[in-house]
Amino acid sequence: MPEGPSIILMKESLQPFVGQQVKEVSGNAKFDKELFIGQKFLEIRTFGKQTYLVFEKSAIRIHLLMFGSYSINKQTKPDKSLRLALIFPTGGIYFYTCSVKAVELEFLSSIDWEADVMSDQWSPEKAEQKLKSNPKMMVCDALMDQNIFSGVGNIIKNEVLFRIGVQPESLVGNLPAKKRKELIAEARNYSFDFLKWKREFSLKKHWLVHTKSVCPVCGQKLIKKPTSVGKRRSFYCEKDQKLY
């Protein structure tokens, strides 16, 4: 599943179409696509792993899920995979194998934009309040909770926890205040590092523990196991990451 930084890159690639009017709409997404014909594309807003294409009268929410993708100016996958195509005077945007939903503009005001770790509106104070209210939650679950750290995915989770020296099954309520603040700060810091490396096509070169077998610090074999409610893969070092 694409994480927040990859969604930022998608936003940037779609930006040239902002300000244009929709000429055609197609795809197998289940909503009244005809309503968008003639509407002006006003802006793109991202919230973690979600993208909102904002038009004059309503918006379209895109979530790429596990296997979603997109292309620009050319349909690259068969019609059965095409969820939405938006055609503009200068070209088109095509979304495949993803969640596509039309939403009212009023819905955008209900989103907690301060929970997005890559947003200018990001609120570390609010994130800390949410963590404090969930003391029995594992830190691996907390980092993946999109209501607390919108945009964080499994890669960011594993790398952040290694950076701060915390094992994924540690309980939020057991973290010292300093570690809790490090968790919050590094969730954002690593997300921007992720974005930088993604631009440079060097992301995997910078992974310290994600999909790795040996700790880069002590050389000990890393633990690889499903953790958390969602049973997502965790990679961590028992020696250099503490269980709280």
Secondary structure as GFF3:
##gff-version 3
##sequence-region A 1 244
A	DSSP	alpha_helix	4	14	.	.	.	ID=ss1
A	DSSP	three_ten_helix	15	17	.	.	.	ID=ss2
A	DSSP	beta_strand	24	26	.	.	.	ID=ss3
A	DSSP	three_ten_helix	33	36	.	.	.	ID=ss4
A	DSSP	beta_strand	41	47	.	.	.	ID=ss5
A	DSSP	beta_strand	50	55	.	.	.	ID=ss6
A	DSSP	beta_strand	58	63	.	.	.	ID=ss7
A	DSSP	beta_strand	69	72	.	.	.	ID=ss8
A	DSSP	three_ten_helix	79	81	.	.	.	ID=ss9
A	DSSP	beta_strand	82	88	.	.	.	ID=ss10
A	DSSP	beta_strand	91	96	.	.	.	ID=ss11
A	DSSP	beta_strand	99	104	.	.	.	ID=ss12
A	DSSP	alpha_helix	105	108	.	.	.	ID=ss13
A	DSSP	three_ten_helix	113	115	.	.	.	ID=ss14
A	DSSP	alpha_helix	124	132	.	.	.	ID=ss15
A	DSSP	alpha_helix	139	144	.	.	.	ID=ss16
A	DSSP	alpha_helix	154	164	.	.	.	ID=ss17
A	DSSP	three_ten_helix	172	174	.	.	.	ID=ss18
A	DSSP	alpha_helix	177	199	.	.	.	ID=ss19
A	DSSP	three_ten_helix	203	206	.	.	.	ID=ss20
A	DSSP	beta_strand	223	227	.	.	.	ID=ss21
A	DSSP	beta_strand	232	236	.	.	.	ID=ss22
###
